[in-house]
């Protein structure tokens, strides 16, 4: 409306002006209501967008996702502060070169004599006399690798008394397979430890060992190896259940956890996954590494959620620093005093975030969960052999997780059991710093003879 239109309405009298003003007021109220509705809608959409962006930005640093799932867009891990020095070894640093083997371990010596001196003198053969210790350089090389084929012959003879042909029975450990224990152990090691597919194992055996083999044979060898590991696997499970403390990885359902743990009295270190809720709090240790990732995810939120996450990260830093000090001093009394101080300081703060208020909507659930499991957060401070995190279990299972992703799992219960035994042997040998190949070779040889396969060699 311009000035001329306004003056025309004014000239029509009081009633017309009042009518126009009332109409404009109604339109204004309607517009205000629309603006308020749109403002509320935008606020809800902003909150939803923020939550979706946080979900999109989930990575191994703020969730339980493995590092292998991190996208290329993940921010790089913050490096240590620069010391101002160049990269690499510093001046005066003692080198860590490859040590030379002793002379008795060398298979062949090749002497290189100088042909001419810098002064121009040409050395004759009779002048090749050691003046001092030679400069030594060792080169390790593989010989030509080829399998050795051994043919077992069951000879036939004719009995002079009755004229019947008689032959000797071949030993059971010979007829059990067309491949020897070391060959089978090599195939199993390539498949399990090195996570090589069946077809690639066939190709490697043909190229490295000049051996004839098929994918079906590889599968049969793995089954035979798993059968040989049946008793060691059962003994390992029994030792696990009788241990004083255990680290358990996440993503295991309650029935699986109960089947694995059975009636163990060990202290279980795990994340806050509901499958472990049946365990008494006195026999649990909540993993602080998982808590740190959860707190970091909250710290990337807004308002009260951000405050809660930052408080949690501060608490995590205090806990891990106390544990690091204990690792150096072994002073458990001081560790207990520090932990009790942290309990007194942070429990009221976490309790405040568990209150039923609108501002606590995004962090209330975790705060209440922490208070419910509060005693299980501090078990490590009062029991020897218990750590505040389950990183040990995570590292041990990383190879198995990668194997599962590459192989897409097994399609039968027998296949699951076979891989379970093979991966258990693989991880156990790695933790014991033993050769998986040599252990499997011994296990297969003992199994073929009918001898018991020991858990330890």
C-alpha positions as CSV (number, residue, x, y, z in Angstrom):
1,X,0.0,0.0,0.0
2,X,1.4,3.4,-1.0
3,X,0.6,6.9,0.5
4,X,-2.2,7.7,-2.0
5,X,-4.0,4.5,-1.2
6,X,-3.7,5.1,2.5
7,X,-5.0,8.7,2.2
8,X,-8.0,7.4,0.1
9,X,-8.9,4.9,2.9
10,X,-8.6,7.7,5.5
11,X,-10.9,10.0,3.6
12,X,-13.6,7.3,3.6
13,X,-14.1,7.8,7.3
14,X,-13.5,6.2,10.6
15,X,-15.3,2.9,10.1
16,X,-13.4,2.1,6.9
17,X,-10.1,2.9,8.6
18,X,-10.9,0.6,11.6
19,X,-12.0,-2.2,9.3
20,X,-8.7,-2.0,7.3
21,X,-6.6,-1.9,10.5
22,X,-8.4,-4.9,11.9
23,X,-7.8,-6.8,8.7
24,X,-4.1,-5.9,8.7
25,X,-3.8,-6.9,12.3
26,X,-5.3,-10.3,11.5
27,X,-2.9,-10.8,8.6
28,X,0.0,-9.7,10.9
29,X,-1.0,-12.2,13.5
30,X,-1.2,-14.9,10.9
31,X,2.2,-14.1,9.5
32,X,3.7,-14.1,13.1
33,X,2.3,-17.6,13.6
34,X,3.7,-18.7,10.3
35,X,7.1,-17.3,11.2
36,X,7.1,-18.9,14.6
37,X,6.2,-22.3,13.0
38,X,8.9,-22.0,10.4
39,X,11.4,-20.9,13.0
40,X,10.6,-24.0,15.1
41,X,10.8,-26.2,12.0
42,X,14.2,-24.8,11.0
43,X,15.4,-25.4,14.5
44,X,14.3,-29.0,14.4
45,X,15.9,-29.4,11.0
46,X,19.1,-27.8,12.2
47,X,19.2,-30.3,15.0
48,X,18.5,-33.2,12.7
49,X,21.2,-32.0,10.2
50,X,23.7,-31.7,13.1
51,X,22.9,-35.3,14.2
52,X,23.2,-36.6,10.6
53,X,26.5,-34.8,10.2
54,X,27.8,-36.4,13.4
55,X,26.6,-39.8,12.2
56,X,28.3,-39.2,8.9
57,X,31.5,-38.2,10.7
58,X,31.7,-41.3,12.9
59,X,35.1,-42.9,12.8
60,X,37.4,-45.0,14.9
61,X,38.3,-42.0,17.1
62,X,34.7,-41.3,18.2
63,X,33.0,-44.7,18.0
64,X,33.6,-48.4,18.1
65,X,34.2,-48.6,14.4
66,X,37.5,-50.2,13.4
67,X,40.2,-48.0,11.8
68,X,39.8,-50.0,8.6
69,X,36.4,-48.4,8.1
70,X,37.6,-44.8,8.3
71,X,36.8,-42.9,5.1
72,X,39.6,-41.0,3.3
73,X,38.0,-37.7,4.5
74,X,38.8,-38.6,8.2
75,X,40.9,-35.8,9.7
76,X,44.6,-36.9,10.2
77,X,45.7,-38.0,13.6
78,X,47.3,-35.1,15.4
79,X,51.0,-35.6,15.3
80,X,53.4,-34.8,18.1
81,X,54.6,-31.3,18.5
82,X,57.6,-30.6,16.3
83,X,60.9,-30.6,18.1
84,X,62.5,-28.4,15.5
85,X,65.0,-31.2,14.5
86,X,65.2,-32.9,11.1
87,X,63.6,-36.3,10.6
88,X,65.6,-39.5,11.0
89,X,68.4,-40.4,13.3
90,X,70.2,-37.6,15.1
91,X,73.9,-37.0,15.2
92,X,75.6,-39.3,17.7
93,X,72.7,-41.8,17.5
94,X,73.9,-45.4,17.7
95,X,72.7,-47.3,14.6
96,X,70.6,-50.4,14.7
97,X,71.8,-52.1,11.5
98,X,71.3,-55.8,10.7
99,X,73.8,-57.9,12.8
100,X,76.1,-60.2,11.0
101,X,75.7,-64.0,11.6
102,X,78.6,-65.9,13.1
103,X,81.0,-67.7,10.8
104,X,79.6,-71.1,11.7
105,X,76.1,-70.0,10.5
106,X,77.4,-69.0,7.0
107,X,76.9,-71.6,4.2
108,X,79.4,-70.2,1.7
109,X,82.3,-67.7,1.7
110,X,83.2,-65.6,-1.3
111,X,86.5,-63.7,-1.1
112,X,87.0,-60.5,-3.1
113,X,90.7,-59.5,-3.4
114,X,91.8,-56.0,-4.6
115,X,93.2,-56.0,-8.2
116,X,95.2,-52.8,-8.1
117,X,96.5,-50.3,-5.4
118,X,95.8,-46.5,-5.7
119,X,99.6,-46.1,-6.3
120,X,99.2,-48.2,-9.5
121,X,100.7,-51.5,-8.3
122,X,98.9,-54.5,-9.7
123,X,98.6,-57.3,-7.1
124,X,99.8,-60.8,-8.1
125,X,98.0,-63.9,-6.9
126,X,100.8,-64.8,-4.4
127,X,100.3,-61.3,-2.8
128,X,96.8,-62.1,-1.6
129,X,97.7,-62.2,2.1
130,X,95.4,-60.9,4.8
131,X,96.6,-57.6,6.3
132,X,93.8,-57.3,8.8
133,X,90.2,-58.3,9.4
134,X,88.2,-58.3,6.1
135,X,85.1,-56.1,5.6
136,X,82.2,-58.5,5.8
137,X,78.9,-58.3,3.9
138,X,76.3,-61.1,4.2
139,X,73.6,-61.8,1.6
140,X,70.7,-64.2,2.4
141,X,69.2,-66.0,-0.6
142,X,66.6,-68.7,-1.0
143,X,67.6,-72.0,-2.7
144,X,65.5,-73.3,-5.5
145,X,62.4,-74.6,-3.6
146,X,60.7,-77.8,-4.8
147,X,58.7,-80.4,-2.9
148,X,60.2,-83.8,-2.4
149,X,57.9,-86.6,-3.5
150,X,58.2,-89.8,-1.5
151,X,56.6,-92.9,-2.9
152,X,55.6,-95.6,-0.4
153,X,55.5,-99.0,-2.0
154,X,53.6,-101.9,-0.5
155,X,55.5,-104.8,-2.1
156,X,53.7,-108.0,-2.9
157,X,55.3,-111.4,-2.3
158,X,54.0,-114.9,-3.0
159,X,53.9,-117.3,0.0
160,X,55.9,-120.4,-0.9
161,X,53.7,-122.5,1.4
162,X,50.2,-121.7,0.1
163,X,51.0,-119.7,-3.0
164,X,48.9,-116.6,-1.9
165,X,50.1,-113.1,-2.7
166,X,50.7,-111.1,0.5
167,X,51.5,-107.4,0.9
168,X,52.4,-105.2,3.9
169,X,49.8,-102.6,5.1
170,X,51.0,-99.0,4.6
171,X,51.2,-97.0,7.9
172,X,48.1,-95.0,8.9
173,X,50.1,-91.7,9.1
174,X,51.2,-92.2,5.5
175,X,47.8,-93.0,4.0
176,X,45.9,-90.3,5.9
177,X,46.9,-87.7,3.3
178,X,48.8,-87.3,0.0
179,X,50.7,-84.4,1.7
180,X,53.2,-84.5,4.6
181,X,52.7,-82.5,7.9
182,X,55.1,-79.7,6.9
183,X,53.4,-79.2,3.5
184,X,50.0,-79.1,5.2
185,X,51.3,-76.8,7.9
186,X,52.6,-74.4,5.2
187,X,49.2,-74.4,3.4
188,X,47.3,-73.8,6.7
189,X,49.7,-71.0,7.6
190,X,49.3,-69.2,4.3
191,X,45.5,-69.5,4.6
192,X,45.1,-68.5,8.2
193,X,48.0,-66.2,9.3
194,X,48.6,-64.6,5.9
195,X,44.8,-64.6,5.0
196,X,45.5,-65.8,1.4
197,X,42.5,-67.1,-0.6
198,X,42.2,-70.7,-1.7
199,X,43.0,-69.9,-5.3
200,X,46.0,-67.8,-4.4
201,X,47.3,-70.6,-2.2
202,X,47.0,-73.0,-5.2
203,X,48.9,-70.5,-7.3
204,X,51.6,-70.0,-4.7
205,X,52.1,-73.7,-4.2
206,X,52.5,-74.1,-7.9
207,X,54.9,-71.2,-8.3
208,X,56.9,-71.5,-5.1
209,X,56.9,-75.3,-4.5
210,X,56.3,-76.6,-8.0
211,X,53.5,-78.7,-6.5
212,X,50.2,-79.9,-7.9
213,X,47.2,-78.8,-5.7
214,X,43.6,-77.7,-6.0
215,X,41.3,-75.4,-4.1
216,X,39.4,-78.5,-2.8
217,X,42.7,-80.0,-1.5
218,X,43.4,-76.7,0.4
219,X,40.0,-77.0,2.0
220,X,40.6,-80.6,2.9
221,X,44.0,-79.7,4.5
222,X,42.4,-77.0,6.6
223,X,39.7,-79.4,7.8
224,X,42.4,-82.0,8.7
225,X,44.4,-79.3,10.5
226,X,41.3,-78.2,12.5
227,X,40.7,-81.8,13.5
228,X,44.2,-82.0,14.8
229,X,43.6,-78.9,16.9
230,X,40.4,-80.1,18.5
231,X,42.0,-81.1,21.8
232,X,44.4,-78.1,22.1
233,X,41.4,-75.8,21.4
234,X,39.3,-77.5,24.1
235,X,42.2,-77.2,26.6
236,X,42.7,-73.5,25.6
237,X,39.0,-72.8,26.3
238,X,39.3,-74.5,29.7
239,X,42.3,-72.4,30.6
240,X,40.5,-69.3,29.4
241,X,37.5,-70.0,31.7
242,X,39.8,-70.6,34.6
243,X,41.8,-67.4,34.2
244,X,41.6,-64.7,36.8
245,X,41.0,-61.9,34.3
246,X,39.7,-61.8,30.7
247,X,39.5,-59.2,28.0
248,X,36.5,-59.6,25.8
249,X,35.9,-57.8,22.5
250,X,32.6,-56.1,21.7
251,X,29.7,-57.1,19.4
252,X,29.1,-60.5,21.0
253,X,25.5,-61.4,21.9
254,X,24.5,-62.6,25.3
255,X,24.0,-66.2,24.4
256,X,27.5,-66.3,22.8
257,X,29.0,-64.6,25.8
258,X,27.4,-67.0,28.2
259,X,28.6,-70.0,26.1
260,X,32.1,-68.7,26.0
261,X,32.4,-67.7,29.6
262,X,30.3,-70.5,31.0
263,X,30.7,-70.5,34.8
264,X,34.0,-68.6,34.9
265,X,34.8,-66.5,38.0
266,X,37.2,-64.3,36.1
267,X,37.0,-60.5,36.0
268,X,35.7,-59.6,32.5
269,X,37.0,-56.5,30.8
270,X,34.6,-55.4,28.0
271,X,32.7,-52.4,26.7
272,X,29.2,-51.4,27.9
273,X,27.5,-53.9,25.4
274,X,24.2,-55.2,26.9
275,X,25.3,-58.8,26.3
276,X,27.5,-58.6,29.5
277,X,24.8,-57.2,31.7
278,X,24.2,-60.6,33.3
279,X,27.7,-60.5,34.9
280,X,28.0,-59.2,38.4
281,X,29.4,-55.7,38.6
282,X,32.1,-56.9,41.0
283,X,33.4,-59.2,38.2
284,X,33.4,-56.5,35.4
285,X,35.8,-53.8,34.2
286,X,34.3,-51.3,31.7
287,X,36.9,-50.5,29.0
288,X,38.0,-46.9,29.3
289,X,39.2,-46.9,25.7
290,X,35.6,-47.4,24.6
291,X,34.4,-44.8,27.0
292,X,36.9,-42.3,25.6
293,X,35.5,-42.8,22.1
294,X,32.0,-42.4,23.4
295,X,32.9,-39.2,25.3
296,X,34.6,-37.8,22.2
297,X,31.5,-38.4,20.2
298,X,29.5,-36.4,22.8
299,X,32.1,-33.7,22.9
300,X,31.5,-33.1,19.2
301,X,27.8,-32.3,20.0
302,X,26.2,-29.1,21.2
303,X,25.3,-27.4,24.5
304,X,25.0,-29.8,27.5
305,X,26.1,-32.8,25.4
306,X,29.3,-31.1,24.5
307,X,29.9,-30.2,28.2
308,X,29.3,-33.8,29.2
309,X,31.7,-35.1,26.5
310,X,34.4,-32.7,27.5
311,X,34.1,-33.6,31.2
312,X,34.3,-37.3,30.2
313,X,37.4,-36.8,28.2
314,X,39.0,-35.0,31.1
315,X,38.1,-37.9,33.4
316,X,39.6,-40.4,30.8
317,X,42.9,-38.4,30.7
318,X,43.0,-38.5,34.5
319,X,42.4,-42.3,34.6
320,X,45.0,-43.2,32.0
321,X,47.5,-40.9,33.6
322,X,47.0,-42.6,36.9
323,X,47.4,-46.0,35.2
324,X,50.6,-44.9,33.5
325,X,52.0,-43.7,36.8
326,X,51.1,-47.1,38.4
327,X,52.8,-48.9,35.5
328,X,56.1,-47.2,36.4
329,X,55.8,-47.2,40.2
330,X,53.7,-50.3,41.0
331,X,52.3,-48.3,43.9
332,X,48.8,-49.7,44.1
333,X,48.0,-47.7,47.3
334,X,48.7,-44.4,45.4
335,X,46.5,-45.7,42.5
336,X,43.6,-46.4,44.9
337,X,43.9,-42.9,46.4
338,X,43.9,-41.3,43.0
339,X,40.9,-43.3,41.9
340,X,38.9,-42.5,45.0
341,X,39.6,-38.8,44.4
342,X,38.3,-39.1,40.9
343,X,35.2,-40.9,42.1
344,X,34.4,-38.1,44.6
345,X,35.0,-35.4,42.0
346,X,33.3,-36.7,38.9
347,X,30.3,-38.7,40.2
348,X,28.3,-35.6,41.2
349,X,29.0,-34.1,37.8
350,X,27.9,-37.2,35.9
351,X,24.8,-37.3,38.2
352,X,23.9,-33.8,37.2
353,X,23.9,-34.8,33.5
354,X,21.6,-37.8,34.2
355,X,18.8,-35.5,35.4
356,X,15.6,-35.5,33.4
357,X,15.9,-32.1,31.7
358,X,15.5,-31.1,28.1
359,X,19.1,-29.9,27.9
360,X,20.4,-33.4,28.9
361,X,18.4,-35.2,26.2
362,X,21.5,-36.3,24.2
363,X,23.7,-37.3,27.1
364,X,21.2,-38.5,29.7
365,X,21.3,-42.1,28.6
366,X,25.1,-42.6,28.8
367,X,25.3,-40.7,32.1
368,X,22.7,-43.0,33.7
369,X,24.4,-46.1,32.2
370,X,27.7,-45.0,33.8
371,X,26.1,-44.5,37.2
372,X,24.4,-47.9,36.9
373,X,27.7,-49.6,36.2
374,X,29.8,-47.3,38.4
375,X,31.6,-50.0,40.5
376,X,32.7,-51.7,37.2
377,X,34.6,-48.6,36.1
378,X,37.2,-48.9,38.8
379,X,37.9,-52.6,39.2
380,X,41.4,-52.3,37.7
381,X,42.5,-50.2,40.7
382,X,41.7,-52.9,43.2
383,X,42.6,-56.1,41.5
384,X,46.0,-57.1,40.0
385,X,46.1,-58.4,36.5
386,X,43.2,-56.2,35.4
387,X,43.8,-53.2,33.0
388,X,41.5,-50.2,32.5
389,X,41.0,-51.1,28.8
390,X,40.7,-54.2,26.6
391,X,43.1,-53.1,23.9
392,X,45.0,-56.4,24.4
393,X,41.9,-58.3,23.2
394,X,41.2,-55.8,20.4
395,X,44.8,-56.3,19.0
396,X,44.6,-60.1,19.4
397,X,41.3,-60.2,17.5
398,X,42.2,-57.7,14.7
399,X,43.6,-60.5,12.5
400,X,40.5,-62.6,12.9
401,X,38.2,-59.6,12.1
402,X,40.2,-58.9,8.9
403,X,40.0,-62.6,8.0
404,X,36.2,-62.6,8.4
405,X,35.9,-59.6,6.2
406,X,38.0,-61.0,3.5
407,X,36.4,-64.4,3.5
408,X,32.8,-63.3,4.2
409,X,32.6,-65.8,7.0
410,X,31.6,-69.4,6.9
411,X,28.3,-70.9,5.7
412,X,28.1,-73.9,8.0
413,X,28.6,-74.7,11.6
414,X,31.5,-77.0,10.7
415,X,33.2,-74.2,8.8
416,X,32.8,-71.9,11.8
417,X,34.3,-74.5,14.2
418,X,37.2,-75.1,11.8
419,X,38.1,-71.4,11.5
420,X,37.6,-71.0,15.3
421,X,40.3,-73.6,16.0
422,X,42.7,-72.4,13.3
423,X,42.5,-68.7,14.4
424,X,42.8,-69.7,18.1
425,X,46.1,-71.5,17.2
426,X,47.2,-68.6,15.1
427,X,46.6,-66.0,17.9
428,X,48.0,-68.2,20.6
429,X,51.2,-68.8,18.8
430,X,51.6,-65.1,18.0
431,X,51.1,-64.2,21.7
432,X,53.6,-66.8,22.7
433,X,56.0,-65.6,20.0
434,X,56.1,-69.1,18.5
435,X,56.1,-70.3,14.9
436,X,52.6,-71.2,13.8
437,X,54.1,-73.2,10.9
438,X,56.3,-75.4,13.2
439,X,53.4,-75.9,15.7
440,X,51.0,-77.0,13.0
441,X,53.6,-79.3,11.5
442,X,54.1,-81.0,14.9
443,X,50.3,-81.1,15.6
444,X,49.6,-82.7,12.2
445,X,52.3,-85.2,12.5
446,X,51.1,-86.2,16.0
447,X,47.5,-86.4,14.9
448,X,48.5,-88.6,11.9
449,X,50.3,-91.0,14.2
450,X,47.3,-91.0,16.6
451,X,49.4,-89.4,19.4
452,X,47.9,-86.6,21.6
453,X,48.5,-83.1,20.3
454,X,49.8,-80.9,23.3
455,X,48.6,-77.3,23.8
456,X,52.2,-76.3,24.1
457,X,55.3,-77.7,22.4
